[in-house]
Amino acid sequence: MLRWALAFFVVAIIAAVFGFGGIAAAAAGMAKILFVIFLILFLATLLGGLMRRA
């Protein structure tokens, strides 16, 4: 999931450099959403692992 977020971030940067504002904004939005989902899943997995050990 983090790999997809980074890919969308790179697409957003490239689109912004070439002047495609709409595509850049959409790709940046998708990167933000995927990164937040990644963080939530990472924290859930981390807490699940800590609870299992206890």
C-alpha positions in Angstrom: 0.0 0.0 0.0 2.9 2.3 0.8 4.3 1.5 -2.6 1.1 2.7 -4.3 1.0 5.9 -2.3 4.6 6.6 -3.4 3.7 5.9 -7.0 0.8 8.3 -6.9 3.0 10.9 -5.3 5.6 10.5 -8.1 2.8 10.8 -10.7 1.6 14.0 -9.0 5.1 15.5 -9.0 5.6 14.7 -12.7 2.2 16.0 -13.7 2.8 19.2 -11.7 6.1 19.8 -13.4 4.5 19.4 -16.9 1.6 21.7 -15.9 -1.3 19.2 -15.6 -2.9 20.7 -12.5 -6.0 18.5 -12.4 -4.1 15.3 -12.8 -1.5 16.4 -10.2 -4.3 17.2 -7.7 -6.0 13.9 -8.2 -2.9 11.9 -7.9 -1.8 13.8 -4.7 -5.2 13.2 -3.2 -5.0 9.5 -3.9 -1.5 9.4 -2.4 -2.8 11.0 0.8 -5.7 8.6 1.1 -3.6 5.6 0.5 -1.0 6.8 3.0 -3.6 7.3 5.7 -5.0 3.8 5.0 -1.5 2.4 5.3 -0.9 4.1 8.6 -4.2 2.8 10.0 -3.5 -0.7 8.9 0.1 -0.5 10.2 -1.0 0.7 13.6 -3.8 -2.0 13.8 -1.2 -4.7 13.0 1.3 -3.3 15.5 -1.3 -3.2 18.3 -2.6 -6.7 17.4 1.0 -8.1 17.6 1.6 -6.4 21.0 -1.7 -7.7 22.3 -0.9 -11.3 21.1 2.4 -11.3 23.0 0.9 -10.2 26.3 
